[in-house]
Amino acid sequence: MKSKGRLFLYVVLALSIVIGTNVFIKIDAYAAAAPPAAINQIFPDDALAKEIQTALGKSSTAEVVTQTDLDTINSLTLTSKGISSIEGMNYLTNLGTLILSSNQVSDISPLKGLTNLTMLQLSGNPISDISALSNLKNLQALDINDAQITDITPLSGLTNLKGLGLYNNQLENLSGVNNLQQLRSLNVSNNKLTNLDDLQALSNLGVLYANGNQINNLQGLSTLKNLFLLDLSTNQIVDTTPLAGLTNVQTLYLSNNQISDVTGLSSLINLDWLDISQNKISNIRPLNSLTKLTIIQMTNQLIVNEPISFESTITIPNLIKNIAEHTIDPDTISDSGVYANGSVTWNLPTYIPKVSYTFIERDTVGNATGNFSGTVEQPLVQYFKATFNIEGQETTENVETGTLLQEPPTPVKEGYTFNGWYDAETGGTKWDFTADTMPANDITLYAQFSINSYTA
């Protein structure tokens, strides 16, 4: 497990990430009354009215309160209170902190005038429209995790934000965030992002969680020199070279990506914690320069070689290298394979789609010791001959089993109409080039024609 909590000691305003279950609850709401009025008339939602009653020290929600009474409320913690409407909250103009996590609120328009808010937590609500937040210029910490947001451009003017949580939404881009140059901490995990280009101007950013997206391009991070915690696990990352200049990074999570070359990490000399498990890494020698590491995770690599043609004897070199760049011997070998002289050999009586071997070695990198382990798979493809016969004239090609054949040019025979390619000279079954795949045997397909009929 990742000990991420310890690193938030460095964050000026830590974000609270609350995972809630969104349930729509219908209430019989009526128009809110303006103060002075009974609490339950100003706040039609019963659950909210009871919380306001408690905050004001009143005996019931039927008691009449004034604007002066409401002005005494500067902080509310309303986590998991069953609130579905915040109508009337527009009268709480002195609110500085509002924690409304894990409720059923979808309409946050009553918040649009609460310009004294500095901390706002809305996580775990079915919110999709955040335009009401666009004028809350004093906000320093904002959490809207576990919601339904697709557009965050309304946040572009909140230039005092230092902490922003947008975990588990529907974001495909981060347009608008580039203006938030005071941000110290940002969580955009579990969205639909493919790149982080919108973050390029966030030079003060120290903590970034972007795990659980579809990110395949890290170029947008290359300018973020103050990052010290970076979580990019569970993405589609292949190239880590854009991270090479981020020498202040101390904690880096890159597990469950598509990384095969860790050379781009060799310059991150201040790394204390590195997780590169569940990638495609075969050589960890470039990590030798990371002398400050105290924790390293590098298990469960999956290296899939380029497919080769099946033969009864298969031999492949073992390319797994440890921190000293010495070859790591296989731990187990599939299908009775043997290892000798740096190569793995299999004698295979019949076709199988792949062979494999595993490896595991305990290595020390800097001050960290951990297992470097994984599996190497060698896909095997089987080819058979596909022969196309046009009345005795034949052309042949090798085709991989299970794949579609490429249809030859339509043959022409004067006075005849071409009917198609069949698996017999006469009769037989017509070959469907859009659906039929190459079997595990040689085949011959015959061009069949029908004579044209003429009328005098």
C-alpha positions in Angstrom: 0.0 0.0 0.0 1.2 3.5 -0.8 1.9 5.7 2.3 0.7 8.8 0.6 -0.6 10.4 3.7 2.8 11.2 5.1 3.5 13.4 2.2 0.6 15.7 2.7 2.4 17.2 5.7 4.1 19.4 3.0 0.8 20.6 1.5 -0.5 23.9 2.6 -4.1 22.9 2.3 -4.6 19.2 2.1 -7.6 17.9 0.2 -10.2 15.7 1.7 -11.1 12.9 -0.7 -14.4 11.4 0.3 -15.9 8.5 -1.7 -19.7 8.6 -1.6 -22.6 6.8 -3.2 -24.7 9.1 -5.2 -28.4 8.4 -4.7 -31.1 10.7 -6.1 -33.8 11.4 -3.5 -36.9 13.4 -4.4 -38.0 15.9 -1.9 -41.2 18.0 -1.8 -39.4 21.4 -1.8 -41.2 24.7 -1.8 -39.8 28.1 -2.4 -37.5 29.3 0.4 -38.6 32.2 2.4 -36.3 35.2 3.1 -35.3 35.9 6.7 -36.8 36.7 9.1 -38.7 33.4 8.9 -38.8 30.0 10.4 -35.7 27.9 9.8 -37.7 25.3 7.8 -39.1 28.0 5.6 -35.7 29.4 4.7 -34.3 25.9 4.3 -37.0 23.7 2.8 -34.8 20.6 2.9 -35.6 19.0 6.3 -32.1 17.5 6.8 -30.5 20.9 6.1 -33.0 22.7 8.3 -32.1 20.5 11.3 -28.4 21.1 10.8 -29.0 24.9 10.7 -31.1 24.6 13.9 -28.2 22.8 15.6 -25.7 25.4 14.4 -27.8 28.2 15.7 -28.7 26.5 19.0 -32.4 26.7 18.4 -35.0 24.3 19.9 -36.8 23.5 16.7 -36.8 24.2 12.9 -40.0 26.1 13.4 -38.2 28.9 15.2 -38.0 32.2 13.4 -34.4 33.4 12.7 -33.1 36.7 11.3 -30.4 37.5 8.8 -28.3 38.6 11.8 -28.7 35.1 13.3 -27.6 33.5 10.0 -24.6 35.8 9.8 -23.2 34.1 12.9 -22.6 30.9 10.9 -19.2 30.8 9.4 -18.5 27.1 9.2 -20.7 24.0 8.5 -19.7 20.4 8.4 -22.6 18.5 6.8 -21.0 15.2 5.7 -23.5 12.4 5.0 -26.6 14.1 6.3 -29.0 13.1 3.6 -29.3 16.6 2.2 -30.7 16.8 -1.3 -31.3 20.6 -1.6 -29.3 23.5 -0.3 -32.0 26.1 -1.1 -31.7 28.9 1.4 -28.0 28.5 1.8 -27.5 31.8 -0.2 -28.4 33.6 3.1 -25.3 32.2 4.8 -23.1 35.0 3.4 -20.5 34.7 6.1 -19.7 31.1 5.5 -15.9 30.5 5.2 -15.9 26.7 5.3 -18.6 24.4 4.0 -18.2 20.6 4.0 -21.1 19.1 2.1 -19.6 15.8 1.1 -21.6 12.6 0.5 -25.0 14.0 0.2 -27.5 14.0 -2.8 -27.1 17.6 -3.9 -27.2 18.2 -7.6 -28.0 21.9 -7.8 -25.3 24.1 -6.2 -26.6 27.5 -7.5 -27.4 28.8 -4.0 -23.6 28.9 -3.4 -22.9 31.4 -6.2 -22.9 34.5 -3.9 -21.0 33.0 -0.9 -17.8 34.9 -1.8 -16.3 34.5 1.7 -15.8 30.8 1.2 -12.2 29.7 1.4 -12.8 26.0 1.8 -15.5 24.1 0.0 -16.0 20.3 -0.1 -18.7 19.0 -2.4 -17.4 15.4 -3.0 -19.8 12.5 -3.4 -22.7 14.5 -4.8 -24.4 14.1 -8.2 -23.1 17.4 -9.4 -22.5 18.1 -13.1 -22.8 21.9 -13.4 -20.3 23.9 -11.4 -20.9 27.3 -13.0 -22.2 28.6 -9.7 -18.6 28.5 -8.3 -17.1 30.8 -10.9 -17.3 33.9 -8.7 -16.0 32.4 -5.5 -12.6 34.1 -5.8 -11.5 33.6 -2.2 -11.6 29.8 -2.4 -8.3 28.2 -1.5 -9.3 24.6 -1.2 -12.0 22.9 -3.3 -13.0 19.3 -3.5 -15.6 18.0 -6.0 -14.5 14.4 -6.1 -16.9 11.5 -7.0 -19.2 13.7 -9.0 -20.4 13.9 -12.7 -18.4 16.9 -13.9 -17.3 17.1 -17.6 -16.4 20.8 -17.8 -14.2 22.7 -15.3 -13.7 26.0 -17.2 -15.9 27.8 -14.5 -13.0 27.3 -12.2 -10.6 29.3 -14.4 -11.0 32.5 -12.4 -10.4 31.0 -8.9 -6.8 32.1 -8.9 -6.4 31.8 -5.1 -6.9 28.0 -5.2 -4.1 26.1 -3.6 -5.8 22.7 -3.4 -8.2 21.2 -5.9 -9.7 17.7 -5.9 -11.5 16.4 -9.0 -11.1 12.7 -8.5 -13.5 10.3 -10.2 -15.4 12.6 -12.6 -15.9 12.5 -16.4 -13.1 14.9 -17.4 -11.5 14.5 -20.9 -9.4 17.6 -20.5 -8.4 20.2 -17.9 -9.1 23.3 -19.8 -9.1 26.3 -17.4 -6.8 24.8 -14.8 -3.8 26.5 -16.5 -4.9 29.8 -14.9 -4.7 28.4 -11.3 -1.0 29.2 -10.9 -1.2 29.1 -7.0 -2.2 25.5 -7.0 0.0 23.3 -4.8 -2.0 20.1 -4.8 -4.2 18.7 -7.6 -6.1 15.4 -7.8 -7.5 14.4 -11.2 -7.4 10.7 -10.8 -10.0 8.4 -12.3 -11.1 10.6 -15.2 -10.8 10.2 -19.0 -7.6 12.2 -19.6 -5.1 11.3 -22.3 -2.6 14.1 -21.6 -1.7 16.7 -19.1 -0.9 19.6 -21.4 -3.3 22.0 -19.6 -1.0 21.9 -16.5 2.1 23.4 -18.1 1.9 26.8 -16.4 1.4 25.4 -12.9 4.9 26.0 -11.7 4.0 25.9 -8.0 2.4 22.5 -8.2 3.9 20.1 -5.6 1.5 17.2 -5.5 -0.3 15.7 -8.5 -2.5 12.6 -8.6 -3.4 11.6 -12.1 -3.7 7.9 -11.8 -6.5 5.9 -13.4 -6.8 7.8 -16.6 -5.7 7.0 -20.2 -2.7 9.2 -20.3 -0.2 8.4 -23.0 1.7 11.7 -23.2 3.6 13.3 -20.3 5.0 16.3 -22.2 2.7 18.7 -20.2 4.6 17.8 -17.0 8.1 18.7 -18.2 7.9 22.3 -16.8 6.6 21.4 -13.3 9.9 21.6 -11.5 8.4 21.9 -8.0 6.6 18.6 -8.1 7.6 16.3 -5.2 4.8 13.7 -5.3 3.6 12.4 -8.6 1.1 9.5 -9.1 0.7 8.4 -12.7 -0.2 4.7 -12.1 -2.7 2.9 -14.2 -2.4 4.8 -17.4 -1.0 4.1 -20.9 2.4 5.6 -20.5 5.3 4.4 -22.6 7.8 7.2 -22.6 9.1 8.7 -19.3 11.6 11.1 -20.8 9.4 14.2 -20.2 10.0 13.5 -16.5 13.8 13.7 -16.7 14.0 17.3 -15.5 11.7 16.9 -12.5 14.6 16.5 -10.1 12.6 17.5 -7.0 10.3 14.5 -7.2 10.7 12.4 -4.1 7.7 10.0 -4.6 6.8 8.6 -8.0 4.1 6.0 -8.8 4.2 4.6 -12.3 2.8 1.1 -11.8 0.5 -0.5 -14.3 1.6 1.3 -17.4 3.3 0.3 -20.7 6.9 1.3 -19.8 9.8 -0.8 -21.1 12.7 1.7 -20.8 13.4 3.4 -17.5 16.3 5.6 -18.8 14.1 8.7 -18.4 14.1 8.2 -14.6 17.8 8.0 -14.1 18.1 11.8 -13.5 15.6 11.9 -10.7 18.3 11.7 -8.0 16.1 12.9 -5.2 13.6 10.0 -5.5 12.9 8.4 -2.1 10.0 6.1 -3.2 9.5 4.6 -6.7 6.8 2.2 -7.9 7.4 0.8 -11.4 5.6 -2.5 -10.9 3.3 -4.0 -13.6 5.1 -2.6 -16.6 7.2 -4.1 -19.4 10.6 -3.5 -17.9 13.4 -5.9 -18.6 16.5 -3.9 -17.6 16.7 -1.9 -14.3 20.4 -0.8 -14.8 19.4 2.9 -15.5 18.1 3.1 -11.9 21.6 2.7 -10.5 21.9 6.5 -10.1 19.0 6.7 -7.7 21.1 6.6 -4.5 18.5 8.1 -2.2 15.8 5.5 -2.7 14.5 3.9 0.4 11.5 2.1 -1.1 11.3 0.5 -4.5 8.5 -1.7 -6.1 9.2 -3.4 -9.4 7.3 -6.7 -9.4 5.0 -8.3 -12.0 6.6 -7.0 -15.2 5.1 -8.5 -18.3 7.4 -8.5 -21.3 5.8 -9.7 -24.5 8.3 -10.3 -27.3 7.5 -9.8 -31.0 5.7 -12.9 -32.4 7.9 -15.5 -34.2 7.0 -18.3 -36.5 6.3 -21.6 -34.8 8.9 -24.3 -35.1 9.4 -27.6 -33.3 12.4 -26.1 -31.6 12.3 -22.5 -30.3 15.2 -20.7 -28.8 15.2 -17.1 -27.6 17.8 -15.0 -25.7 17.2 -14.1 -22.0 17.4 -10.2 -21.9 16.4 -9.7 -18.3 19.1 -7.5 -16.5 19.4 -6.6 -12.9 20.8 -3.4 -11.3 24.4 -4.5 -12.1 23.2 -5.3 -15.7 23.8 -9.0 -15.1 21.4 -11.5 -16.6 18.8 -12.9 -14.2 18.3 -16.6 -14.7 14.7 -17.8 -15.2 12.8 -18.9 -12.2 10.3 -21.1 -14.0 10.0 -22.1 -17.7 6.8 -23.2 -19.4 6.3 -26.3 -21.5 9.4 -28.1 -20.3 11.8 -25.5 -21.6 15.4 -25.5 -20.6 17.9 -22.7 -19.9 21.5 -22.7 -20.9 24.1 -20.3 -22.1 21.9 -17.3 -21.7 19.1 -18.7 -23.9 15.8 -20.5 -23.3 14.9 -23.4 -25.5 11.7 -25.3 -26.0 11.1 -28.5 -28.0 7.4 -28.5 -29.0 5.7 -31.5 -30.5 2.6 -29.5 -31.6 1.7 -25.9 -32.1 0.9 -23.7 -29.1 0.2 -20.0 -29.2 3.0 -18.9 -26.8 5.8 -20.0 -24.5 7.0 -18.2 -21.4 9.3 -18.0 -18.5 9.3 -16.1 -15.2 12.0 -14.4 -13.3 12.5 -13.0 -9.8 15.5 -11.5 -8.1 15.9 -9.4 -5.0 17.9 -6.3 -5.9 19.1 -3.2 -4.0 18.7 0.2 -5.6 20.2 3.0 -3.6 19.0 2.2 0.0 16.0 0.3 -1.2 15.7 -3.4 -1.6 12.9 -5.1 -3.5 12.0 -7.9 -5.8 12.4 -7.4 -9.5 10.0 -10.0 -11.0 7.9 -10.8 -14.0 7.0 -12.9 -16.9 8.5 -13.0 -20.4 6.1 -14.3 -23.1 7.0 -15.4 -26.6 4.0 -15.4 -28.9 4.2 -18.1 -31.6 2.4 -17.8 -34.9 1.6 -20.6 -37.3 1.5 -20.2 -41.0 0.0 -22.4 -43.7 -0.3 -22.1 -47.4 -3.3 -20.6 -49.1 -3.4 -21.5 -52.8 -5.6 -19.7 -55.3 -6.4 -21.8 -58.3 -7.8 -20.2 -61.5 -8.4 -23.2 -63.8 -5.1 -24.7 -63.1 -3.0 -21.6 -62.7 -2.0 -21.2 -59.0 -0.6 -18.5 -56.8 0.3 -19.3 -53.2 0.9 -17.2 -50.0 1.7 -18.0 -46.4 -1.1 -16.9 -44.0 -1.2 -16.9 -40.2 -3.8 -19.2 -38.7 -6.8 -17.4 -37.4 -6.4 -14.3 -39.6 -8.4 -13.1 -42.6 -7.1 -13.9 -46.1 -6.6 -11.0 -48.5 -8.9 -11.4 -51.5 -7.1 -11.6 -54.8 -8.1 -9.4 -57.8 -11.3 -10.6 -59.4 -10.3 -13.0 -62.3 -11.8 -12.4 -65.7 -12.9 -15.1 -68.2 -14.4 -14.1 -71.4 -18.1 -15.1 -71.7 -18.3 -16.1 -68.1 -19.3 -14.4 -64.8 -17.0 -14.9 -61.8 -19.0 -16.4 -58.9 -16.4 -16.4 -56.2 -13.7 -18.5 -54.5 -14.7 -21.9 -53.3 -13.0 -24.7 -51.4 -13.7 -27.2 -54.2 -13.3 -27.1 -58.0 -17.1 -27.6 -58.3 -19.7 -27.2 -55.7 -18.1 -26.7 -52.3 -18.5 -23.7 -49.9 -17.9 -20.1 -51.0 -15.1 -18.4 -49.0 -16.2 -15.2 -47.1 -13.1 -13.0 -47.0 -14.7 -10.7 -44.4 -15.4 -13.5 -41.9 -13.6 -16.8 -42.7 -10.2 -17.2 -41.2 -7.2 -19.3 -42.1 -7.4 -22.8 -40.6 -4.5 -24.7 -39.2 -3.8 -26.5 -42.4 -3.0 -25.7 -46.1 -6.0 -24.8 -48.2 -6.8 -24.3 -51.9 -9.5 -22.0 -53.1 -10.8 -22.4 -56.6 -12.2 -19.7 -58.9 -15.7 -20.7 -60.1 -17.4 -19.2 -63.1 -20.9 -19.5 -64.7 -21.4 -19.1 -68.4 -23.2 -16.0 -69.5 -26.6 -16.6 -71.2 -27.3 -14.7 -74.5 -30.6 -14.0 -76.2 -30.9 -13.5 -80.0 
